[in-house]
Structures are given as structure tokens and as C-alpha cells.
Amino acid sequence: MKSTEVVDVEFGGHCSIYGTVELFNQAGNLPLPRRVRLHRSRDGLLVRETWSNTQGQYRFDGISQRYTYDVIAWDHEGLQRSVVANDLTPEVMP
């Protein structure tokens, strides 16, 4: 019996986008766990979703370099506004 592997033909690739979600304040930046969404810049189509870890780090691996992307960090606690980093170019993974 053959195993079935799902392949993302539209957004799959050999690149990554990564970063850190932080709360900026006078005492220093505080890393935050948040829902992080990756959207295609040209039309806002949702590509992937993840959560940043307790150090605020997130990473989207295996994405295509054909597009630029917007990353939106959502505050699930409803205390802060969302933060957007737009028109990000993915980096080739080693």
C-alpha cells in the first residue's frame, strides 16, 4: 500500500520567514506567546498559522519564494492591538 503525502503546490517551497513577537515598553521588550498568521501580501490570502513560543519566537518553514508575505501577530487576550510586518521576503532554508 502506498503512503499519501500532502504537498502544498501553491505555497510550498524551500524558504522560511521567522521572527519574534514582543511587547515594547520602557523597561525593555517583553517576548509574548501569540497567534501568528502568514498572509500573501498581494491579496491577503491566509497561507499558514502558528503560535509563537514563550520567548516570542515563530517560524514558517517550507514556503515558496514566489511571493512576499505579511505576518500578523494577534493578541488572543484582547489587551493589545495586532502587529503587522508586511511585504516580507522569505529566506532560503539551509
N, CA, C and O atoms as CSV, one atom per row, in Angstrom:
chain,resi,resn,atom,element,x,y,z
A,1,MET,N,N,0.838,-1.169,0.000
A,1,MET,CA,C,0.000,0.000,0.000
A,1,MET,C,C,0.889,1.240,0.000
A,1,MET,O,O,1.873,1.290,0.738
A,2,LYS,N,N,0.557,2.245,-0.819
A,2,LYS,CA,C,1.329,3.477,-0.928
A,2,LYS,C,C,0.920,4.459,0.166
A,2,LYS,O,O,-0.256,4.570,0.515
A,3,SER,N,N,1.913,5.170,0.700
A,3,SER,CA,C,1.588,6.231,1.658
A,3,SER,C,C,1.249,7.491,0.869
A,3,SER,O,O,1.780,7.722,-0.218
A,4,THR,N,N,0.376,8.284,1.424
A,4,THR,CA,C,-0.047,9.516,0.776
A,4,THR,C,C,0.622,10.686,1.476
A,4,THR,O,O,0.542,10.821,2.697
A,5,GLU,N,N,1.288,11.536,0.688
A,5,GLU,CA,C,1.938,12.716,1.230
A,5,GLU,C,C,1.255,13.950,0.668
A,5,GLU,O,O,1.067,14.065,-0.543
A,6,VAL,N,N,0.885,14.874,1.547
A,6,VAL,CA,C,0.239,16.102,1.125
A,6,VAL,C,C,1.322,17.102,0.714
A,6,VAL,O,O,2.274,17.339,1.458
A,7,VAL,N,N,1.166,17.686,-0.478
A,7,VAL,CA,C,2.124,18.653,-0.997
A,7,VAL,C,C,1.397,19.972,-1.244
A,7,VAL,O,O,0.352,20.007,-1.894
A,8,ASP,N,N,1.961,21.045,-0.720
A,8,ASP,CA,C,1.400,22.380,-0.927
A,8,ASP,C,C,1.975,22.936,-2.229
A,8,ASP,O,O,3.054,23.528,-2.227
A,9,VAL,N,N,1.259,22.747,-3.339
A,9,VAL,CA,C,1.784,23.147,-4.650
A,9,VAL,C,C,1.764,24.662,-4.864
A,9,VAL,O,O,2.520,25.170,-5.691
A,10,GLU,N,N,0.922,25.386,-4.142
A,10,GLU,CA,C,0.853,26.840,-4.311
A,10,GLU,C,C,1.863,27.579,-3.444
A,10,GLU,O,O,2.545,28.483,-3.929
A,11,PHE,N,N,1.972,27.213,-2.175
A,11,PHE,CA,C,2.808,27.961,-1.244
A,11,PHE,C,C,4.001,27.173,-0.713
A,11,PHE,O,O,4.812,27.717,0.035
A,12,GLY,N,N,4.121,25.903,-1.087
A,12,GLY,CA,C,5.243,25.103,-0.618
A,12,GLY,C,C,6.535,25.492,-1.310
A,12,GLY,O,O,6.535,25.922,-2.463
A,13,GLY,N,N,7.644,25.335,-0.586
A,13,GLY,CA,C,8.947,25.662,-1.148
A,13,GLY,C,C,10.053,25.392,-0.164
A,13,GLY,O,O,9.883,24.620,0.779
A,14,HIS,N,N,11.186,26.026,-0.381
A,14,HIS,CA,C,12.370,25.775,0.433
A,14,HIS,C,C,12.808,27.021,1.196
A,14,HIS,O,O,14.000,27.223,1.428
A,15,CYS,N,N,11.853,27.850,1.582
A,15,CYS,CA,C,12.184,29.112,2.245
A,15,CYS,C,C,11.501,29.210,3.607
A,15,CYS,O,O,10.622,28.414,3.939
A,16,SER,N,N,11.929,30.211,4.393
A,16,SER,CA,C,11.396,30.444,5.734
A,16,SER,C,C,11.161,31.925,5.970
A,16,SER,O,O,11.813,32.786,5.379
A,17,ILE,N,N,10.219,32.189,6.844
A,17,ILE,CA,C,10.040,33.501,7.445
A,17,ILE,C,C,9.952,33.260,8.945
A,17,ILE,O,O,9.221,32.380,9.400
A,18,TYR,N,N,10.703,34.049,9.708
A,18,TYR,CA,C,10.716,33.865,11.161
A,18,TYR,C,C,10.899,35.210,11.844
A,18,TYR,O,O,11.316,36.187,11.223
A,19,GLY,N,N,10.585,35.244,13.121
A,19,GLY,CA,C,10.730,36.482,13.867
A,19,GLY,C,C,10.354,36.298,15.317
A,19,GLY,O,O,10.240,35.175,15.810
A,20,THR,N,N,10.162,37.416,15.994
A,20,THR,CA,C,9.835,37.410,17.414
A,20,THR,C,C,8.701,38.396,17.673
A,20,THR,O,O,8.695,39.505,17.138
A,21,VAL,N,N,7.748,37.985,18.492
A,21,VAL,CA,C,6.657,38.855,18.922
A,21,VAL,C,C,7.037,39.403,20.290
A,21,VAL,O,O,7.299,38.648,21.226
A,22,GLU,N,N,7.063,40.736,20.391
A,22,GLU,CA,C,7.460,41.368,21.644
A,22,GLU,C,C,6.559,42.547,21.962
A,22,GLU,O,O,6.039,43.215,21.069
A,23,LEU,N,N,6.388,42.784,23.245
A,23,LEU,CA,C,5.708,43.975,23.723
A,23,LEU,C,C,6.782,45.005,24.020
A,23,LEU,O,O,7.647,44.773,24.865
A,24,PHE,N,N,6.738,46.140,23.336
A,24,PHE,CA,C,7.726,47.196,23.527
A,24,PHE,C,C,7.306,48.079,24.697
A,24,PHE,O,O,6.196,48.612,24.720
A,25,ASN,N,N,8.205,48.225,25.666
A,25,ASN,CA,C,7.938,49.128,26.778
A,25,ASN,C,C,9.246,49.739,27.278
A,25,ASN,O,O,10.325,49.355,26.827
A,26,GLN,N,N,9.152,50.670,28.191
A,26,GLN,CA,C,10.333,51.397,28.649
A,26,GLN,C,C,11.321,50.511,29.401
A,26,GLN,O,O,12.522,50.782,29.376
A,27,ALA,N,N,10.860,49.485,30.053
A,27,ALA,CA,C,11.730,48.608,30.838
A,27,ALA,C,C,12.457,47.585,29.968
A,27,ALA,O,O,13.333,46.870,30.455
A,28,GLY,N,N,12.104,47.512,28.693
A,28,GLY,CA,C,12.689,46.525,27.788
A,28,GLY,C,C,11.598,45.718,27.113
A,28,GLY,O,O,10.454,45.703,27.567
A,29,ASN,N,N,11.949,45.060,26.049
A,29,ASN,CA,C,10.964,44.306,25.287
A,29,ASN,C,C,10.619,43.001,26.002
A,29,ASN,O,O,11.497,42.298,26.501
A,30,LEU,N,N,9.340,42.699,26.039
A,30,LEU,CA,C,8.835,41.507,26.699
A,30,LEU,C,C,8.342,40.533,25.629
A,30,LEU,O,O,7.381,40.851,24.928
A,31,PRO,N,N,8.969,39.345,25.475
A,31,PRO,CA,C,8.508,38.379,24.470
A,31,PRO,C,C,7.140,37.819,24.852
A,31,PRO,O,O,6.843,37.625,26.030
A,32,LEU,N,N,6.315,37.563,23.843
A,32,LEU,CA,C,4.946,37.125,24.091
A,32,LEU,C,C,4.568,35.912,23.240
A,32,LEU,O,O,4.929,35.849,22.065
A,33,PRO,N,N,3.850,34.953,23.816
A,33,PRO,CA,C,3.243,33.905,23.000
A,33,PRO,C,C,1.957,34.446,22.375
A,33,PRO,O,O,1.058,34.903,23.081
A,34,ARG,N,N,1.879,34.390,21.049
A,34,ARG,CA,C,0.723,34.923,20.329
A,34,ARG,C,C,0.415,34.071,19.100
A,34,ARG,O,O,1.282,33.363,18.586
A,35,ARG,N,N,-0.828,34.150,18.641
A,35,ARG,CA,C,-1.199,33.533,17.375
A,35,ARG,C,C,-0.573,34.370,16.267
A,35,ARG,O,O,-0.719,35.592,16.251
A,36,VAL,N,N,0.120,33.717,15.345
A,36,VAL,CA,C,0.809,34.412,14.263
A,36,VAL,C,C,0.319,33.832,12.939
A,36,VAL,O,O,0.346,32.620,12.728
A,37,ARG,N,N,-0.124,34.713,12.060
A,37,ARG,CA,C,-0.648,34.278,10.761
A,37,ARG,C,C,0.203,34.831,9.624
A,37,ARG,O,O,0.672,35.969,9.666
A,38,LEU,N,N,0.386,34.001,8.618
A,38,LEU,CA,C,1.149,34.356,7.422
A,38,LEU,C,C,0.172,34.526,6.266
A,38,LEU,O,O,-0.572,33.604,5.933
A,39,HIS,N,N,0.178,35.716,5.652
A,39,HIS,CA,C,-0.717,36.021,4.540
A,39,HIS,C,C,0.106,36.388,3.309
A,39,HIS,O,O,1.182,36.975,3.432
A,40,ARG,N,N,-0.391,36.047,2.133
A,40,ARG,CA,C,0.231,36.510,0.893
A,40,ARG,C,C,-0.041,38.007,0.775
A,40,ARG,O,O,-1.186,38.443,0.896
A,41,SER,N,N,1.005,38.791,0.539
A,41,SER,CA,C,0.877,40.260,0.548
A,41,SER,C,C,-0.072,40.788,-0.513
A,41,SER,O,O,-0.842,41.710,-0.241
A,42,ARG,N,N,-0.039,40.235,-1.699
A,42,ARG,CA,C,-0.789,40.855,-2.800
A,42,ARG,C,C,-2.298,40.816,-2.634
A,42,ARG,O,O,-2.997,41.671,-3.177
A,43,ASP,N,N,-2.820,39.829,-1.887
A,43,ASP,CA,C,-4.272,39.735,-1.756
A,43,ASP,C,C,-4.754,39.354,-0.358
A,43,ASP,O,O,-5.958,39.226,-0.138
A,44,GLY,N,N,-3.836,39.171,0.585
A,44,GLY,CA,C,-4.231,38.867,1.955
A,44,GLY,C,C,-4.643,37.433,2.218
A,44,GLY,O,O,-5.139,37.132,3.304
A,45,LEU,N,N,-4.455,36.539,1.260
A,45,LEU,CA,C,-4.850,35.150,1.434
A,45,LEU,C,C,-4.063,34.507,2.575
A,45,LEU,O,O,-2.835,34.586,2.605
A,46,LEU,N,N,-4.766,33.873,3.512
A,46,LEU,CA,C,-4.122,33.193,4.629
A,46,LEU,C,C,-3.378,31.966,4.116
A,46,LEU,O,O,-3.959,31.104,3.457
A,47,VAL,N,N,-2.073,31.900,4.429
A,47,VAL,CA,C,-1.218,30.817,3.951
A,47,VAL,C,C,-0.948,29.797,5.054
A,47,VAL,O,O,-1.096,28.594,4.838
A,48,ARG,N,N,-0.557,30.266,6.220
A,48,ARG,CA,C,-0.237,29.397,7.353
A,48,ARG,C,C,-0.575,30.118,8.647
A,48,ARG,O,O,-0.801,31.328,8.674
A,49,GLU,N,N,-0.601,29.327,9.729
A,49,GLU,CA,C,-0.840,29.877,11.053
A,49,GLU,C,C,-0.037,29.076,12.065
A,49,GLU,O,O,0.107,27.861,11.929
A,50,THR,N,N,0.485,29.755,13.081
A,50,THR,CA,C,1.228,29.093,14.148
A,50,THR,C,C,1.093,29.927,15.413
A,50,THR,O,O,0.412,30.952,15.408
A,51,TRP,N,N,1.728,29.501,16.488
A,51,TRP,CA,C,1.822,30.262,17.735
A,51,TRP,C,C,3.279,30.533,18.016
A,51,TRP,O,O,4.119,29.659,17.804
A,52,SER,N,N,3.603,31.726,18.488
A,52,SER,CA,C,4.960,31.985,18.951
A,52,SER,C,C,5.135,31.290,20.300
A,52,SER,O,O,4.173,31.106,21.046
A,53,ASN,N,N,6.377,30.909,20.602
A,53,ASN,CA,C,6.644,30.215,21.861
A,53,ASN,C,C,6.752,31.224,23.010
A,53,ASN,O,O,6.494,32.411,22.811
A,54,THR,N,N,7.127,30.769,24.198
A,54,THR,CA,C,7.186,31.657,25.354
A,54,THR,C,C,8.275,32.718,25.220
A,54,THR,O,O,8.235,33.736,25.912
A,55,GLN,N,N,9.247,32.491,24.339
A,55,GLN,CA,C,10.258,33.504,24.040
A,55,GLN,C,C,9.819,34.424,22.909
A,55,GLN,O,O,10.590,35.276,22.466
A,56,GLY,N,N,8.576,34.256,22.435
A,56,GLY,CA,C,8.024,35.099,21.384
A,56,GLY,C,C,8.428,34.700,19.974
A,56,GLY,O,O,8.066,35.382,19.016
A,57,GLN,N,N,9.174,33.606,19.825
A,57,GLN,CA,C,9.700,33.211,18.522
A,57,GLN,C,C,8.668,32.414,17.720
A,57,GLN,O,O,7.977,31.540,18.243
A,58,TYR,N,N,8.594,32.752,16.429
A,58,TYR,CA,C,7.752,31.992,15.495
A,58,TYR,C,C,8.571,31.698,14.248
A,58,TYR,O,O,9.594,32.332,13.990
A,59,ARG,N,N,8.099,30.723,13.482
A,59,ARG,CA,C,8.818,30.346,12.258
A,59,ARG,C,C,7.847,29.651,11.302
A,59,ARG,O,O,7.075,28.776,11.695
A,60,PHE,N,N,7.911,30.068,10.033
A,60,PHE,CA,C,7.176,29.401,8.962
A,60,PHE,C,C,8.207,28.813,8.015
A,60,PHE,O,O,8.896,29.561,7.322
A,61,ASP,N,N,8.329,27.505,7.968
A,61,ASP,CA,C,9.274,26.820,7.084
A,61,ASP,C,C,8.533,26.217,5.896
A,61,ASP,O,O,7.321,26.005,5.931
A,62,GLY,N,N,9.298,25.951,4.851
A,62,GLY,CA,C,8.750,25.260,3.690
A,62,GLY,C,C,7.787,26.096,2.880
A,62,GLY,O,O,6.797,25.579,2.362
A,63,ILE,N,N,8.068,27.407,2.762
A,63,ILE,CA,C,7.181,28.261,1.964
A,63,ILE,C,C,7.877,28.696,0.673
A,63,ILE,O,O,9.101,28.643,0.554
A,64,SER,N,N,7.087,29.112,-0.255
A,64,SER,CA,C,7.561,29.493,-1.584
A,64,SER,C,C,8.188,30.886,-1.584
A,64,SER,O,O,7.763,31.773,-0.844
A,65,GLN,N,N,9.201,31.059,-2.422
A,65,GLN,CA,C,9.810,32.377,-2.591
A,65,GLN,C,C,9.159,33.170,-3.721
A,65,GLN,O,O,9.626,34.259,-4.057
A,66,ARG,N,N,8.087,32.639,-4.310
A,66,ARG,CA,C,7.396,33.336,-5.401
A,66,ARG,C,C,6.633,34.570,-4.939
A,66,ARG,O,O,6.277,35.420,-5.756
A,67,TYR,N,N,6.377,34.677,-3.636
A,67,TYR,CA,C,5.545,35.757,-3.122
A,67,TYR,C,C,6.261,36.514,-2.004
A,67,TYR,O,O,7.248,36.037,-1.444
A,68,THR,N,N,5.745,37.701,-1.692
A,68,THR,CA,C,6.079,38.357,-0.434
A,68,THR,C,C,4.901,38.107,0.501
A,68,THR,O,O,3.790,37.820,0.055
A,69,TYR,N,N,5.155,38.217,1.790
A,69,TYR,CA,C,4.159,37.832,2.785
A,69,TYR,C,C,4.001,38.903,3.853
A,69,TYR,O,O,4.909,39.695,4.108
A,70,ASP,N,N,2.823,38.906,4.469
A,70,ASP,CA,C,2.544,39.731,5.632
A,70,ASP,C,C,2.393,38.794,6.832
A,70,ASP,O,O,1.749,37.750,6.733
A,71,VAL,N,N,2.985,39.169,7.955
A,71,VAL,CA,C,2.862,38.403,9.192
A,71,VAL,C,C,2.072,39.254,10.171
A,71,VAL,O,O,2.399,40.418,10.403
A,72,ILE,N,N,1.031,38.666,10.742
A,72,ILE,CA,C,0.194,39.371,11.708
A,72,ILE,C,C,0.209,38.601,13.022
A,72,ILE,O,O,-0.116,37.414,13.060
A,73,ALA,N,N,0.591,39.288,14.105
A,73,ALA,CA,C,0.554,38.700,15.443
A,73,ALA,C,C,-0.718,39.180,16.134
A,73,ALA,O,O,-0.913,40.379,16.331
A,74,TRP,N,N,-1.577,38.236,16.500
A,74,TRP,CA,C,-2.879,38.533,17.094
A,74,TRP,C,C,-2.799,38.358,18.602
A,74,TRP,O,O,-2.267,37.357,19.082
A,75,ASP,N,N,-3.315,39.310,19.346
A,75,ASP,CA,C,-3.378,39.190,20.802
A,75,ASP,C,C,-4.668,38.477,21.176
A,75,ASP,O,O,-5.744,39.076,21.169
A,76,HIS,N,N,-4.556,37.204,21.501
A,76,HIS,CA,C,-5.729,36.394,21.841
A,76,HIS,C,C,-6.338,36.816,23.184
A,76,HIS,O,O,-7.468,36.440,23.495
A,77,GLU,N,N,-5.597,37.591,23.976
A,77,GLU,CA,C,-6.106,38.064,25.258
A,77,GLU,C,C,-6.911,39.359,25.111
A,77,GLU,O,O,-7.606,39.768,26.041
A,78,GLY,N,N,-6.816,40.002,23.943
A,78,GLY,CA,C,-7.585,41.209,23.681
A,78,GLY,C,C,-7.084,42.446,24.403
A,78,GLY,O,O,-7.836,43.406,24.573
A,79,LEU,N,N,-5.813,42.442,24.837
A,79,LEU,CA,C,-5.265,43.581,25.569
A,79,LEU,C,C,-4.470,44.535,24.680
A,79,LEU,O,O,-4.337,45.715,25.004
A,80,GLN,N,N,-3.949,44.042,23.577
A,80,GLN,CA,C,-3.134,44.844,22.668
A,80,GLN,C,C,-3.719,44.765,21.256
A,80,GLN,O,O,-4.482,43.853,20.939
A,81,ARG,N,N,-3.358,45.707,20.437
A,81,ARG,CA,C,-3.741,45.649,19.022
A,81,ARG,C,C,-2.810,44.680,18.297
A,81,ARG,O,O,-1.705,44.395,18.760
A,82,SER,N,N,-3.266,44.191,17.178
A,82,SER,CA,C,-2.438,43.309,16.363
A,82,SER,C,C,-1.239,44.067,15.815
A,82,SER,O,O,-1.276,45.286,15.644
A,83,VAL,N,N,-0.176,43.320,15.544
A,83,VAL,CA,C,1.036,43.897,14.977
A,83,VAL,C,C,1.263,43.258,13.616
A,83,VAL,O,O,1.139,42.042,13.467
A,84,VAL,N,N,1.598,44.082,12.615
A,84,VAL,CA,C,1.776,43.595,11.253
A,84,VAL,C,C,3.185,43.910,10.774
A,84,VAL,O,O,3.684,45.021,10.953
A,85,ALA,N,N,3.817,42.918,10.164
A,85,ALA,CA,C,5.059,43.126,9.411
A,85,ALA,C,C,4.706,42.774,7.972
A,85,ALA,O,O,4.348,41.632,7.686
A,86,ASN,N,N,4.800,43.741,7.065
A,86,ASN,CA,C,4.306,43.491,5.714
A,86,ASN,C,C,5.417,43.431,4.675
A,86,ASN,O,O,6.527,43.919,4.886
A,87,ASP,N,N,5.080,42.814,3.545
A,87,ASP,CA,C,5.964,42.652,2.392
A,87,ASP,C,C,7.297,41.985,2.745
A,87,ASP,O,O,8.360,42.433,2.314
A,88,LEU,N,N,7.227,40.913,3.532
A,88,LEU,CA,C,8.436,40.169,3.908
A,88,LEU,C,C,8.821,39.203,2.797
A,88,LEU,O,O,7.966,38.531,2.221
A,89,THR,N,N,10.112,39.141,2.503
A,89,THR,CA,C,10.631,38.215,1.513
A,89,THR,C,C,11.193,36.993,2.249
A,89,THR,O,O,12.029,37.148,3.140
A,90,PRO,N,N,10.751,35.789,1.893
A,90,PRO,CA,C,11.258,34.607,2.581
A,90,PRO,C,C,12.734,34.361,2.276
A,90,PRO,O,O,13.228,34.704,1.202
A,91,GLU,N,N,13.426,33.759,3.244
A,91,GLU,CA,C,14.825,33.411,3.100
A,91,GLU,C,C,14.957,31.930,2.749
A,91,GLU,O,O,14.184,31.100,3.229
A,92,VAL,N,N,15.929,31.608,1.919
A,92,VAL,CA,C,16.169,30.209,1.554
A,92,VAL,C,C,16.681,29.462,2.785
A,92,VAL,O,O,17.604,29.917,3.461
A,93,MET,N,N,16.069,28.307,3.067
A,93,MET,CA,C,16.485,27.495,4.214
A,93,MET,C,C,17.791,26.779,3.878
A,93,MET,O,O,18.010,26.370,2.738
A,94,PRO,N,N,18.661,26.633,4.888
A,94,PRO,CA,C,19.931,25.910,4.641
A,94,PRO,C,C,19.699,24.434,4.395
A,94,PRO,O,O,20.652,23.688,4.173
